[in-house]
């Protein structure tokens, strides 16, 4: 083995942070934010804007 194979790329602290699972607050927060974004996108799809088009169709075809 050469010396390059022996180099440790991450310190013990970094490996501990990477190996830990995020807290429940973070996991639930990400889920809630994702649900809100999906809800906003769905709402934009179903609300008519102009000439019977929904907002997404209006943005794509101005």
C-alpha positions as semicolon CSV with decimal commas, in nm:
position;residue;x (nm);y (nm);z (nm)
1;X;0,000;0,000;0,000
2;X;0,125;0,342;-0,079
3;X;0,094;0,645;0,146
4;X;-0,209;0,784;-0,042
5;X;-0,421;0,485;0,058
6;X;-0,348;0,545;0,426
7;X;-0,470;0,906;0,430
8;X;-0,787;0,949;0,633
9;X;-1,018;1,180;0,442
10;X;-1,251;1,277;0,726
11;X;-1,188;1,346;1,090
12;X;-1,369;1,157;1,365
13;X;-1,603;1,452;1,429
14;X;-1,707;1,470;1,064
15;X;-1,766;1,093;1,048
16;X;-1,983;1,117;1,361
17;X;-2,195;1,397;1,210
18;X;-2,234;1,211;0,881
19;X;-2,321;0,887;1,058
20;X;-2,587;1,037;1,288
21;X;-2,949;1,030;1,180
22;X;-3,115;1,375;1,178
23;X;-3,338;1,456;1,472
24;X;-3,712;1,408;1,445
25;X;-3,764;1,783;1,430
26;X;-3,553;1,807;1,113
27;X;-3,709;1,499;0,951
28;X;-4,065;1,614;1,021
29;X;-3,983;1,969;0,915
30;X;-3,856;1,853;0,576
31;X;-4,171;1,641;0,533
32;X;-4,400;1,932;0,622
33;X;-4,220;2,173;0,387
34;X;-4,241;1,918;0,104
35;X;-4,614;1,870;0,166
36;X;-4,673;2,246;0,164
37;X;-4,489;2,283;-0,168
38;X;-4,693;1,998;-0,320
39;X;-5,015;2,154;-0,186
40;X;-4,926;2,493;-0,338
41;X;-4,846;2,332;-0,675
42;X;-5,175;2,138;-0,672
43;X;-5,368;2,452;-0,580
44;X;-5,204;2,643;-0,866
45;X;-5,301;2,366;-1,104
46;X;-5,673;2,369;-1,015
47;X;-5,739;2,744;-0,976
48;X;-5,842;2,904;-1,308
49;X;-5,645;3,217;-1,399
50;X;-5,734;3,372;-1,736
51;X;-5,942;3,236;-2,024
52;X;-6,006;2,915;-1,832
53;X;-5,636;2,832;-1,812
54;X;-5,483;2,732;-1,485
55;X;-5,178;2,918;-1,356
56;X;-4,931;2,652;-1,473
57;X;-5,071;2,655;-1,830
58;X;-5,059;3,036;-1,829
59;X;-4,695;3,037;-1,722
60;X;-4,596;2,775;-1,979
61;X;-4,791;2,935;-2,268
62;X;-4,799;3,313;-2,216
